Amino acid sequence: PVSDSLPRNLMLQAGSWERGFAVNARRLLDAAGGESTGREAFAAGRARGILIVPHVEHITILFSRGSQEGVLGWVRGTFGPSPGDTGIEYRDRRGLYALFNVLGWILVATGLGPAVRRLVPDDPDRGKPTRTVLRSPWWWIGMLGSPFLATGLLALVARIGSITDLGGMLVVGSVLVWFLAAGAAWLAFGFRPGLPSPRAVLLGVGLFALLWVGVGLPAGQLVLRWILIPARLARWPLAAGALVPWFLAAGYAQQRAGFWQRVGLAAAQAVTVVAALVVAGMTIPGLYIVVLAIPVLPLLLAATATFGGVVRDPWAFAVGNALFVGWALVSAFPLAG
């Protein structure tokens, strides 16, 4: 609740990409007495302001220069300049620092790749097409079509009942069901994987550790609370298990592929996954938040493809990336209730 006196010096912000938030901010401003930004209003604690930040939603607004400058100006209006304040505006460069950190870890991983791959010899357990895997010439249809098949399945399930809090977490349960369906369909279309070797599983755990440190920890300095609380940690194995089929199919698709082939495959996967999830978010009630998270997905898939290319083993690729993306999903979405 707001009034013309509480809270003191109230500033409201909303991203222009979330129209409902912007409308609600204006409603709150009216309830608080309307806009008032004069020096006397600040001194009396009755300053009221609103800032609709263009081209952002409720996540990217955190990194918006306009949002940060608006906050800084409001704090200065409330408390006055601090001792030693030179008037230099704050610039949030954490995203740039995190990017360089990830690039550095990619260089480390690339340098260690040949030595790491020698730990897993090229034997039948690695999934030679002639021994353990049926690689259909139509596997690429599975890659392009399975995301939309998963969206259709999720829409059918949503007609039966609510799917926004599956597994005790908001939205993430639905996303995991989507990936499980898409991955199973892709595997059925193109691959018949054999069982993983112990070395491949161990290599996958090592890949997870590399991603956890090289990608996850920097993200924890930006927007995520990366260290999981027990309630989230308990859901992590289930999340990782649901993701294994998709990443196993992706691992087989890029097995023995060259660098530019892996880039093309990762780009094709990102396009189809994003398109299908946008359709799901726009058409299935309660899943619109997935659309807001879409800008992160191509980056996440690019990271998994880049680091996964170090091991070049389908099962290691699947285990490492499923553990990592599962961790990221259960850390990012709210618990239900």
Legacy VTK file of the C-alpha trace (Angstrom):
# vtk DataFile Version 3.0
C-alpha trace
ASCII
DATASET POLYDATA
POINTS 337 float
0.000 0.000 0.000
1.149 3.547 -0.783
-0.043 6.980 0.303
0.982 10.588 -0.232
3.511 10.234 2.622
4.620 6.564 2.647
6.927 5.200 1.574
9.238 8.199 1.714
10.622 9.480 -1.586
9.101 6.751 -3.701
10.563 6.064 -7.139
8.854 3.539 -9.436
10.502 1.859 -12.415
9.217 -0.574 -15.015
10.470 -1.887 -18.328
8.568 -0.853 -21.432
8.490 -4.477 -22.664
6.211 -5.408 -19.757
3.136 -3.335 -20.307
1.326 -4.665 -17.241
4.169 -3.617 -14.944
4.205 -0.131 -16.471
0.439 0.251 -16.020
0.711 -0.903 -12.406
3.556 1.550 -11.742
1.419 4.459 -12.983
-1.495 3.264 -10.824
0.771 3.220 -7.760
2.083 6.683 -8.623
-1.470 8.057 -8.705
-2.273 6.355 -5.386
0.854 7.931 -3.877
-0.232 11.445 -4.787
1.148 11.901 -8.293
4.568 12.960 -9.523
6.527 15.408 -7.365
10.298 15.812 -7.739
11.077 19.259 -6.323
13.691 19.934 -3.649
11.019 20.616 -1.039
9.325 17.288 -1.807
12.582 15.418 -1.302
13.254 17.245 1.960
9.784 16.377 3.241
10.057 12.734 2.130
7.140 13.162 -0.269
9.015 12.996 -3.574
7.288 10.794 -6.135
8.697 9.755 -9.487
8.293 7.201 -12.241
10.686 5.941 -14.901
9.549 3.669 -17.741
12.835 2.303 -19.093
12.711 1.610 -22.849
13.561 -1.743 -24.460
13.891 -3.784 -21.238
11.841 -6.137 -19.051
12.180 -7.012 -15.376
15.548 -8.784 -15.775
17.455 -6.640 -18.290
16.281 -3.504 -16.478
18.838 -4.431 -13.801
21.632 -3.741 -16.292
20.071 -0.752 -18.014
22.133 2.438 -17.920
18.950 4.529 -17.815
17.606 2.612 -14.829
20.872 2.862 -12.895
21.284 6.579 -13.593
17.692 7.134 -12.510
18.357 5.377 -9.196
21.592 7.296 -8.637
19.895 10.631 -9.299
17.052 9.724 -6.931
19.453 8.752 -4.137
21.336 12.015 -4.600
18.052 13.913 -4.492
17.140 12.185 -1.215
20.479 12.345 0.625
22.433 14.981 -1.279
25.902 14.371 -2.690
28.099 12.151 -0.544
31.504 13.390 0.667
33.950 13.202 -2.207
31.171 12.822 -4.797
32.736 14.016 -8.052
29.525 13.710 -10.054
30.969 10.934 -12.224
28.132 8.631 -13.248
28.264 4.949 -12.369
28.760 2.460 -15.198
27.841 -1.159 -14.577
30.496 -3.183 -16.394
29.946 -6.466 -14.567
28.488 -8.067 -17.683
31.631 -7.217 -19.644
33.868 -8.582 -16.897
31.812 -11.793 -16.750
32.087 -12.168 -20.538
35.877 -11.913 -20.442
35.947 -14.410 -17.603
33.933 -16.917 -19.651
36.158 -16.327 -22.703
39.201 -16.991 -20.549
37.772 -20.305 -19.363
36.959 -21.224 -22.971
40.624 -20.698 -23.860
41.685 -22.850 -20.907
39.235 -25.586 -21.887
40.326 -25.473 -25.536
43.966 -25.784 -24.527
43.258 -28.753 -22.271
40.909 -30.424 -24.762
43.415 -32.725 -26.543
44.771 -34.064 -23.252
41.273 -34.524 -21.827
40.014 -36.372 -24.902
42.861 -38.882 -24.653
41.330 -40.026 -21.366
38.384 -41.437 -23.320
39.668 -43.689 -26.120
37.722 -43.982 -29.352
36.049 -47.308 -28.515
32.501 -48.653 -28.908
31.374 -46.948 -25.717
31.957 -43.607 -27.403
29.105 -44.411 -29.734
30.574 -45.332 -33.103
27.706 -45.272 -35.596
28.574 -48.808 -36.815
28.580 -50.329 -33.317
26.185 -48.659 -30.912
24.226 -45.943 -32.702
21.768 -45.876 -35.566
22.216 -42.444 -37.107
19.237 -41.901 -39.370
19.764 -39.683 -42.424
16.696 -37.800 -41.186
18.107 -36.926 -37.755
18.099 -33.244 -38.680
14.289 -33.376 -39.056
14.164 -34.445 -35.432
16.374 -31.499 -34.472
14.148 -28.992 -36.260
10.763 -30.573 -35.551
10.983 -32.013 -32.041
10.836 -28.602 -30.277
7.487 -27.830 -31.921
6.240 -31.342 -31.165
7.115 -30.720 -27.502
5.236 -27.406 -27.555
2.150 -29.150 -28.906
2.381 -31.842 -26.229
2.729 -29.235 -23.489
-0.320 -27.396 -24.816
-2.345 -30.629 -24.642
-1.218 -31.265 -21.056
-2.134 -27.669 -20.130
-5.708 -28.344 -21.238
-5.992 -31.029 -18.569
-4.737 -28.904 -15.684
-2.297 -26.243 -14.537
1.323 -26.869 -15.476
2.881 -23.710 -14.077
3.986 -25.254 -10.763
5.095 -28.765 -11.723
7.675 -30.127 -9.306
7.076 -27.360 -6.795
8.722 -24.658 -8.905
7.084 -21.996 -11.026
7.433 -22.566 -14.789
10.692 -24.556 -14.634
8.831 -27.880 -14.336
7.018 -27.126 -17.580
10.289 -26.191 -19.283
11.861 -29.471 -18.162
8.882 -31.497 -19.440
9.267 -29.624 -22.725
12.980 -30.511 -22.998
12.300 -34.143 -22.034
9.679 -34.486 -24.771
11.804 -32.682 -27.373
14.897 -34.723 -26.543
13.056 -38.053 -26.581
11.508 -37.209 -29.954
14.880 -36.181 -31.413
16.531 -39.394 -30.211
13.672 -41.488 -31.590
14.014 -39.807 -34.971
17.733 -40.195 -35.432
19.792 -42.083 -32.852
19.922 -45.284 -30.827
22.446 -44.561 -28.072
24.363 -47.245 -26.247
25.031 -47.151 -22.521
27.700 -44.731 -21.275
31.080 -45.942 -20.128
32.271 -45.001 -16.619
34.960 -42.830 -18.188
32.389 -40.920 -20.225
30.304 -40.256 -17.104
33.399 -39.110 -15.215
34.354 -36.852 -18.102
30.819 -35.435 -18.078
31.109 -34.620 -14.377
34.368 -32.834 -15.158
32.634 -30.867 -17.913
29.922 -29.888 -15.426
32.584 -28.667 -12.975
34.203 -26.585 -15.727
30.876 -25.012 -16.703
29.919 -24.475 -13.053
33.078 -22.462 -12.422
33.553 -20.847 -15.823
29.961 -19.836 -16.581
27.843 -20.308 -13.461
29.918 -18.437 -10.900
30.209 -15.284 -13.053
26.431 -15.397 -13.552
26.119 -15.562 -9.782
27.828 -12.184 -9.581
25.238 -10.675 -11.919
21.692 -11.889 -11.435
21.456 -15.480 -10.173
21.843 -16.817 -6.656
24.073 -19.586 -7.934
24.588 -21.596 -4.727
21.475 -23.747 -4.299
19.518 -23.948 -1.062
18.473 -27.507 0.004
14.959 -27.243 -1.473
16.438 -26.410 -4.885
19.325 -28.866 -4.591
16.829 -31.697 -4.049
15.193 -30.879 -7.403
18.460 -30.647 -9.320
18.933 -34.390 -10.129
15.406 -34.611 -11.547
16.007 -31.495 -13.639
19.274 -32.883 -14.983
17.655 -36.232 -15.800
14.932 -34.533 -17.842
17.570 -32.712 -19.890
19.750 -35.741 -20.715
17.813 -36.876 -23.845
18.087 -33.474 -25.537
21.793 -33.062 -24.847
22.515 -36.685 -25.749
20.920 -36.165 -29.155
22.832 -32.880 -29.531
26.048 -34.667 -28.582
25.536 -37.333 -31.234
24.604 -34.700 -33.816
27.896 -32.863 -33.380
30.098 -35.926 -32.815
33.221 -35.663 -34.976
31.924 -32.400 -36.456
34.371 -29.626 -37.259
34.328 -26.240 -35.561
32.078 -24.482 -38.067
29.767 -27.477 -38.263
29.336 -27.324 -34.489
28.631 -23.593 -34.758
25.960 -24.235 -37.390
24.360 -27.027 -35.363
24.317 -24.910 -32.202
22.764 -22.004 -34.120
20.083 -24.247 -35.663
19.228 -25.695 -32.246
19.040 -22.226 -30.691
16.705 -20.945 -33.429
14.295 -23.884 -33.215
14.309 -24.022 -29.387
13.703 -20.264 -29.112
10.938 -20.285 -31.742
9.113 -23.229 -30.184
9.369 -21.832 -26.639
8.110 -18.435 -27.819
5.069 -20.182 -29.279
4.602 -22.034 -25.966
4.963 -18.858 -23.914
2.535 -16.904 -26.068
-0.162 -19.591 -26.291
-0.062 -21.573 -23.021
-1.489 -19.750 -19.981
1.064 -19.004 -17.265
4.182 -19.556 -19.391
4.725 -16.020 -20.693
7.727 -15.619 -18.383
9.512 -18.109 -20.663
9.364 -15.490 -23.433
11.106 -12.977 -21.156
13.912 -15.451 -20.505
14.412 -16.185 -24.219
17.438 -13.837 -24.676
19.399 -15.995 -22.231
18.712 -19.313 -23.978
20.940 -18.835 -27.069
23.807 -17.798 -24.790
23.236 -20.850 -22.595
23.125 -23.214 -25.571
26.222 -21.577 -27.078
28.105 -22.095 -23.809
27.117 -25.761 -23.626
28.120 -26.354 -27.257
31.437 -24.537 -26.848
32.516 -26.254 -23.658
30.977 -29.570 -24.745
33.110 -29.487 -27.878
36.137 -30.016 -25.638
35.132 -33.586 -24.774
33.589 -34.621 -28.120
31.896 -37.596 -26.527
28.090 -37.769 -26.732
27.493 -39.176 -23.261
30.042 -36.890 -21.608
28.454 -33.989 -23.479
24.996 -35.026 -22.265
25.934 -35.640 -18.624
27.958 -32.445 -18.212
25.524 -30.126 -19.938
22.418 -31.652 -18.365
23.907 -31.256 -14.884
24.866 -27.651 -15.618
21.668 -26.468 -17.332
19.571 -28.293 -14.734
21.453 -26.408 -12.004
20.936 -23.107 -13.830
17.191 -23.668 -14.233
16.503 -24.631 -10.611
18.555 -21.661 -9.425
16.753 -19.139 -11.629
13.036 -19.836 -11.200
10.990 -19.286 -8.015
9.804 -22.058 -5.729
6.028 -22.485 -5.720
4.034 -21.562 -2.635
LINES 1 338
337 0 1 2 3 4 5 6 7 8 9 10 11 12 13 14 15 16 17 18 19 20 21 22 23 24 25 26 27 28 29 30 31 32 33 34 35 36 37 38 39 40 41 42 43 44 45 46 47 48 49 50 51 52 53 54 55 56 57 58 59 60 61 62 63 64 65 66 67 68 69 70 71 72 73 74 75 76 77 78 79 80 81 82 83 84 85 86 87 88 89 90 91 92 93 94 95 96 97 98 99 100 101 102 103 104 105 106 107 108 109 110 111 112 113 114 115 116 117 118 119 120 121 122 123 124 125 126 127 128 129 130 131 132 133 134 135 136 137 138 139 140 141 142 143 144 145 146 147 148 149 150 151 152 153 154 155 156 157 158 159 160 161 162 163 164 165 166 167 168 169 170 171 172 173 174 175 176 177 178 179 180 181 182 183 184 185 186 187 188 189 190 191 192 193 194 195 196 197 198 199 200 201 202 203 204 205 206 207 208 209 210 211 212 213 214 215 216 217 218 219 220 221 222 223 224 225 226 227 228 229 230 231 232 233 234 235 236 237 238 239 240 241 242 243 244 245 246 247 248 249 250 251 252 253 254 255 256 257 258 259 260 261 262 263 264 265 266 267 268 269 270 271 272 273 274 275 276 277 278 279 280 281 282 283 284 285 286 287 288 289 290 291 292 293 294 295 296 297 298 299 300 301 302 303 304 305 306 307 308 309 310 311 312 313 314 315 316 317 318 319 320 321 322 323 324 325 326 327 328 329 330 331 332 333 334 335 336
